[in-house]
Amino acid sequence: MNEISQMPSDHLPPFPNVLHGKRILLTTESFGPVNGVSRTTLSLVEYLRRNGVELAVVAPHFEGSRLLQHQNPSSSSSPSSLDLRLPGYPLPYNPDLTVVYPFRLDDVYRRTVQPDVIYVASPASLGFQVLLQMRQLQTPPVVLLNFQTDLSAYSEIIFPAPLDRFAVWLLGTVQGFLFRHPAVHTIFYPCSAVLEYLKHAGAPMERSIQLGRGVDTTLFHPQQRDDAYRKDIAPNGEIILLTVCRLAPEKGFEFLAQAMWQLSERKLPFKLLIVGGNRNPVVESRVHRLFDPVRDHVIFTGFLTGVPLARAYASADLFLHCSITETFGLVVLEAMASGLPVIARDQGGPSDIVRHQKTGYLIPPDDVGRFNSWVKEVATNRELRSSLAVAARQYAEDTTWDKINNRVAWQMARALEQRDSEREQNEIYERSGGFSVMETFRLMAAVGLVYLMWLVAVVPLIIHGSQVVPRTLRVLQKVPILGRCIYKTR
């Protein structure tokens, strides 16, 4: 298989045969909620299973999974007998996310598979425990991880000083330590800003590979435009602006509300369609209240998925992205696939997606005036809007999920090739199964460390998280200045 490591990624065969019959343990912090991590991970799971891989998915328990499955049965692959949900504590300000309680890796193996490959999606409470315990094994499986969520950026928003700086330091230290282990073959990162963060955290740059996200270019398509739907939203022919994201403090809603108020003062006839919600009604209500000064211009739809979401994209005229904590920004790609120009704050993942002046415009994170100027220019210039829309769709057509997942599969194949080669050279062979007495002891010690970290880091997070709801507006006021500090002050 030596030819695999030298084969250009753009010319790979459809699927690596070496993965057939291999056991893959995929862990993810989010598998079910309506967010980019869930959609990205679900796409990979379906791709691997469709190609005959024995795959076990381990994820936190998610209270809303049954409701989402009922609303959109096609949004999730059929559960496997190998899948495992672990108990944990839902975060008060975002109940869709769960901090997993301490667990034993050997128990996970027993209930799923003893893997050849571990794939860690968006490592946090679950992924960190897997990586820490994997270090205790004499011959660990190869590990690939996908760094999709910048937890330190969230910490800077959620925690007050000086806890925010402590959280950033602690996360960077833990991530650098865990990611440097020799068993970690690949660290996928979504954008250049995250690569800079990983470098400062001490992650091995030689194992880092940029991996974008894909988009369903059949579902998200300009043909989903619905003129009757447009008429309901904008009965007087107003320009329709769209934003899609979870209603949460870190998503830049204060910036967006300020921008919309200024546009209304400039007499631009518009309607703003906000797609998304939050299972914590208090947080959702606080975000709604930010738009009270322009309530006649704003429509909240709640969560949408599948065809209703695609219709909302295609029926709009312009997509606005105001979050500066996104490591990628899947909604930006979905908007472009739907034929929408994008105006985004120039921070994080969207900076690597939007082609400035070709598919949309990237605006300095704090410059609400320039943001509004480009919104008004694109909104009132039909010819410009049309050319940006065509270019946006063309860009999205080259970023399908199959292409992205194909790269992941071949990177798994390369990791297995390298492991087998090293074991052959060192005359190390796989055990027949089970854990040695020493490994069991080391796992118990690692779990003990996890309990300690719960006391030091997670318990304060939960306690403080219970207080974050009533202070959401105050938290939101930090957002406009974050563009200067998220990746640049560490």
N, C-alpha and C positions, 0 to 999 in steps of 0.2 A: 504493500500500500504506500510505498514511498512517493508515488506520483501525486497522492492527495495533497501533501503539504506544499507542493510546487504548482498546483493547478490554480489559475486565476479564478477568483470567486464569481466573476461574471460569466464564466464558461463551464460551470459545474454541471455534472449530470443531474437528473431530476432528484434522486435520493440515494444516499450512500448505502450500499448493500451491507456494509459492516455493522450497521445499526440493527439489522434484522436479527431478532433473538436476543438482543441486549436488553438489560433491565435498567430503566431510568427512573430515578426518584426526583420528582419536580416539586419544589417547595415554593410557595408564593404567599405574600402577606395579604393579597386581595384576590379572591376568586368568587365573583358573584356580584358585588356592587357595580354600579354604573360609573366606571372610571377607566382611565387609559391603561393602568396596570392589569386590571381584570380582562379587558378586551385583548390586550397584547398576549397575555398568558393563555387565554382561552384559544386564541388562534393557533398558537404553537402546540397546545395539547391536541387539538383536533387534527393538525397536520401530522404530528408524530403517530397518533393512533390510526389515522387513515393509511399510513404507510407501514403498519404492522409492528410498531414498537410496543413492547410491554412497559407501559407507563403507569406509575402511581403518582397521584397528586395529593400533596399534603398542604392543607391551608387552615387558617383559623375558622372556627365556627362563625357563621354569618346569619343573623336573625332574619334578614330580609330576603334570603335566597328563595324561599318558597313563593313569596309574593312576586318577585321578579320573574321566576319561571312561569308562573301563572299568566303574567302580563305578556310575556314574550317567550313562548316555548322554544323558539328556534335560537334563542340567544345563548344557550349553553349546551355543551355536548352531553350525551347521556352519561350519568354517573357510572363509574366503574366500581367493581367490588374491591379494587385495590385502593380507591380513594379514601382519604382519612381526614376528618375534621377534628382539630384540636381545640379544647376549651380555652377561654381567655376572658379578658375584661374589655368590653367595648369602650372606646374613648368617648367621654361625654359630649364633646363638641363635634364629634363625627362618629356616630354609632356604627357606621359602615366599616370602620377600622377597629380591629381587635388586637390587644396586646396579649400574646399567648403566654399562658402559665408555663413554668418550668416543666420540662419533660425529658425522658431518657431516649437517646437515639436508638439504642438496642430495642426498645419497645416499639419505636416507629418501624424499624426493620422487620420486627416480628409480625407486625400487623399489615405490612405492605410487601416490600421486596428487599432483599439484600442487593443493592444496586451495583451496576458497573459504572454508572455515571450519576452524579448529583447535579441538578440544575437549580440554582437558587435565584428566583425572580424577586427583585426589589428587596434585598435583605434588610430586615428590621428585627422585631422581637423573635420571629420564628427562624429566619435565616441566620441571625447571629448565633442562636443556640445550635443550629445544625453545624455551622462552620466551626464553632468552638469545640463541639464534641467530636467532629470529624478529625480534628487535630490530635485526638487521643488514640486514634487507631494506628496499628503498626503498618498496615497496608491499606490506606484509605482509597476509595474510588476516586476517579478523576472528577474535578469540580469545575463547572462553568457557572458564572454568576452574571446577572444582568442588573446593573445599577440604574434603576429607573426612577427612584425617588430620592431627592436631596433632603434628608431628614434635618440636616443642620439649618437649611433655609427655613423650614417650618419652625424649628426651635427658636430662631431669631424673632419670629412673629408671635409665637404663643407665650414664651416666657418673658417676664420682666427682667431688667438688669438687677443683679449680675448673673442671674440664673441662665440667661440666654447665652452668655459667653462660655459659661461652664459647660452647658449642654453641647455647644459647638465643639469645644475642646475634647470633651469626653467621646463624642461620636467619631470625630476624626481619629482619635487614638485607637478606639476599638476597631474601626474599619481598617485602618492601616495595618494593625496587628493581624486581624483575621484574613485579610486579602493577600498577605505576603506568604502564606503557607505554600510549600512546593506543590501540594495536591491541587491548588487552584490554577488551572491551566489557562483560563480565559476570563477576562473581565470585560463584558460588553458595556459600553457607555453610549448615551444617546446624543450628546452634543459636546462641542469644544469647551463650553463653560464647565461642564461636569468633569471633563478630563483634567482641567486645571485644578479643580478641587481634589480629585483623586491623587494628583501629583503631590499636592501639599499635605495630604493625609498620609503619604508614604506608600501608596499602592504601587506595585511594580508596573512601570509604564510599558515594558516590553511584552507584557501579557494583555495589554489593553487594546480592544478593537472597537471601533465605532460601529454601532448597529442602530439604524433608524427603525421606524415602524412602518407597517404596511397599511393599506386602506382597501376596503371593498369597493372597487371602482364600478361594480355593477349596481350595488345598492345605493351608494352615494354618487349620484349622476345628475346632470342638469335636467334630464328628462323627468325627474321626480317633481319638477315645478308644478304647482297647482294654482291656477289663476283664481279659482273660487276661494281657496284658502287665503290667498293674498288679499282678496277683496274683503274678507272677514277681518283681517288684521289692519289693513290700511284702506278703509272705505273711500277715502278722498284722494287716493292715488299717492299717498306719502311714500317716500323712500323707506325701505324696510332694512333696518340694521339688525344684526343677529349676534348674540354671544351664547356659547354653550359651555357650561361647566357646573360643577357642584357649587351650591351657595355656601361659601365658607369665607372666613376672614382673610385667608391668604390669596384669594383669587382676584384681588384688585378692584373690588366693587366700589370703593370710595373714589378711586380715580375715574372709573366709568361713570358714576353718578355725577361727579363734577363736570366731566366732559359733556354729558347729556344736558345738564343745566345750561352750560355755555352755548351749546348748539340751539337750544330753545330760545335763548336770548338773542341769538343771531337770526332767528326766524326761519330756520331750516325746517321744512315740513317733513317730519320723520316719525316712524314708529320703531321702538326698540323691542325686539323679541328676545327674552331671556329664557333659555331652556336649561333646566336643572333644578335641583332641590336639595334638601338636607333632611335626614330623618329626625333631626332634632328641631322641633318646630320653633323653639325660641331663637336659635341661630338663623333659621330661615326668615322669621319675622323681622329680625334686626336688619337683615340685608334688604328686605322689601322696603323698610322704612327709610333707607338711604335715598330712595327714589321718590319719596313723597312730593318734593318740589316739582317733579316732572311726571307725576303719576298718569296724566292724560296721554303721555307719549309711550308708556311702558306696558308691556304685556308679559306676565310670568306664566309659563306653560307647565311648570313642574318637570319631573323626569320624563324624557321621551327616549324610546329605543326603536330599533328596526325601521320599518317604513315610515312611521310618523316622524321619527327624527330626520330621516333622509328628506322627507317632504319639507320640513321646516328649513333645512339647509338650502335646498334648491329653490324655495319660494322667496328667499331673501335676496337683497341686492348687494350687501356688503357685510363682511364678517369682522367683528371687532374682538381683539384678544388683549385683555388688560392684566392678566396674571404675569408676575415676574418670578414665580417659583417653579415654573414648569421645566422639567429636564428634557422634555420633548415637545409635547403639545399635540396630541393626536387629533384633537378637534380642529386644529389648523389644517391638517392634512385632509380631514374629512370635508371641511369647507371648500378647500381647493378642488377636491374631486367633484364637488357639487357645482363647480363653476363660479365660485365666489372669490373676488379679490379680498385680500386680507390686510388689515391695518393692525399692527401689533407693537407693543412696547419692546424695544430692542434689548431683551434680557433673556438668557437661558435658551431653551430648545427652539422656540420660534425663530430665533436669529439664524439658525442653521437651515430652516425650512423656507421661509419667505425670501424670495429673490427681489431685493429692493428695486423699485421702479419697473419691475417686470411682472411679478405676480401680486404685488401689493407694496406696502411701505412699512419700514421699520423706523420707529420713532424713539428718541432718547427717553428713558423710562420716566423721567419726571416732567417732561415737556407736554403738559396737557394742551397748551395753546397750539403747538405744531400738530399734535394728534388731531385736534378738531379741524385744523386747516385742511389736512389731507382727507379727513372724513367728508367735509363739505365739498372739496374739489372732486373727489371720486363720485360722490352722490349726485352732483349736479352736472357731471360731464359724461354723458352716455357713451360717447365714443371711447374715452379713456377706460371707463368701466368695462366695456365689452372686450377691449384688447387685453386688459389684465385678467379677465375671466377666462379667456381662451388659453392664455399662458399658464394660468393656475391649473386648469384641467390637464393640460399636456404634461405638466410636472408630475401630477398625481398619478397619471397612467403608468409611470415607470416605477411606482413604489407599491406593488401589490404584496399582499401578505405571503403568498407562496415564495416570492423572491427573498423576502426577509427570513422566513422560516427555513428556506433552503440553506441560507448562509449559516444559520444556527446548527442545522443538522450536520453540515460538513465540518463545522468547527468541532462538534462532538466526535466525529469520525477521526479528525486529526488528533484530538486529545487521547482517544483510545489507541491510536497508532503509536503515539509517543510513549504512552504508558507501557504498552506491550514491548516496545523496543528497549526501554530502560530496564524492564524486568528480565528480559532475555539477557541483556549484557551483564546484569548484576546477579543473575541466577536466583531471582526472587519470584516466587509463584504465589498465586492466590490460595488462600486457605480454603478448606472444604466447606466452611461455614461456621457461624457462631462467633462468640467473642471470648478471648482468653481471659484468665483471671485478672491479669494486670490491666488489660483494656477495660474490663468491667470496673475495676477500682478507679482507674483514671476517669472514666465516664461519670462515676458517682461524684468524684471531686469536681469535675467540670459543672455538673448540675448544682452542686453546692455553691459554686461561684456565681451561677446564674441567680440563685436565690439571693445572694448578697447584692448583686446588681439590681435586683428587683427592689430591695430596700433602699439602695443608694440613688437609683435613677428612675425606675418605673413608678414606684409609689408616689414620689413627688409629682411626677407627670400626671397621674390620675387625680391626685388631690387638687393640683392646680387646674387641671382640665375641668373639674367640677365648678371652678370659679370663672372659667373663661367665657361662659355663655353671657352672664350679665355685663361683662366688660368688652363685648365684641366690638362695639363702636370705637372704644378707646384703642383696641388692638388694630382695627382697620386704619387708624390714623398713622400707624407706623409704616404702612405699605408704600406710600409714595417715595420714601427715602431709601427703601431696601435695595433699589437698583445699584446704589453705590457701595453696598456692603456685602451682598450675598456671596459673591465669589471673589471680591477684590481685597477684603480686609483680613483674610485669614492668613 
